Amino acid sequence: MRKRFLALMLAVLTVLALPTAAFASPQSVDKPQPAAKLPTEEEVHERLMAMQELYPEGSHWDGNSYYIDRNGWKEGGCFGFAIMLQEAAFPDNTMLVRKNAPISIRDVHAGDILSYGITGGSGGHSVIVVEVHDDYVVVAEGNVGNGVSWDRTMSAAEVSAVQYRWTYYNSYESIKNGWYQEDGNWYYYEYNWKVSNAWRTSGGQRYYLGPDGKMAVGWGKVNGQWYYFNDVHDGTYGRLLTNQWLDDEGLRYYLDADGRSVTGWRKVDGQWYYFNDRHDGTYGRMLANEWLNDGGVWYYLGPDGEMAAGLYWVTEGGCEGLYYFNEDHDGTYGKMLSGWQDVGGSRYYFETKHNGLFGQGYVGGTYTIGSSRYDFDTDGRMIGYSGI
């Protein structure tokens, strides 16, 4: 029992803190996946009675019997039996809270675990409440003469002698846990503590809570990295977007598996793209219809952002014309090449002088190269030699 209490307290105190984020304000009341609604006491009673069919009166359950709870803890003896029944009664709820003495029968609900007689972390006994009456409760318990009992009663006085009450009810009634909407914003609480500057996972999705505890929406900068949180009201408002393209105000971005907005070269679905790494107001945007000089090497990013390779007609972005970009995977794939190039059984020539036309192909005419003259068709293929 002591290890379970320590685990619960550790969960309360553990916070994944990250530096302050800046992000847009939510504009709707879409709620992230909330904590599951509590069942009624009638539903709890019915579920416990279903467990009675599996573990009838007198069936075996001794001090060596155990149950692995939903957190992976091995719970043995009477407490293991009680936890097994409680988790069956509350299959969708996870916010279990321990209440210390004094315990009043007025506070007790069906499905609560009562633990008493604990001294020095050993001994004692735990039961689970099956029915609640004005002045007594009916409990189920394991490890009673090495068996199971379903019909013992405890008076109000006996309940008041209990040291601990493990309950889901008070965790929801008097303690904030999970998502809460306040003043049009969403916040995440853990045992009345408003989470801030931290990531949280809810319903299988990741969210970020800013310095004031508000759920992030839109662009958010965390630990120097840009992320985007869903601003579409599709039931996952505020979730971290990952492994996908993002179109925002006419610009395209790509969010990686961790949700980070990528910069520099990135291969997506087999194609190379370049994402702006300059802090010019469009940091992270995909370059399109643009030339890029990277380390003294020229590349071209087409209208869809894909890096050009092979023969390529540039029609936008300046220096329009025919170019050839390396299509060999030799470490310089996509590099703009100049001079004579043999492509598909034909010869082409691309300007080698840095005269404003560097790399541009000779097309549709007769040109002097060195001391000789050559003829090129409108597709840039050399079709004749005119001599010196």
Secondary structure, 3 states (H helix, E strand, C coil): CHHHHHHHHHHHHCCCECCCCCEECCCCCCCCCCCCCCCCHHHHHHHHHHHHHHCCCCCECCCCCEEECCCCCEEEHHHHHHHHHHHHHCCCCCCCEEEECCCCHHHCCCCCEEEECCECCECCEEEEEEEECCCEEEEEEEEECCEEEEEEEEEHHHHHCCCEEEECHHHHHCCCCEEEEECCEEEEEECCEECCCEEEEECCEEEEECCCCCECEEEEEECCEEEEECCCCCCCCCCECCCEEEEECCEEEEECCCCEECCEEEEECCEEEEECCCCCCCCCCECCCEEEEECCEEEEECCCCCECCEEEEECCCCCCEEEEECCCCCCCCCCEECEEEEECCEEEEECCCCCCCCCCECCCEEEEECCEEEEECCCCCEEEEEEC
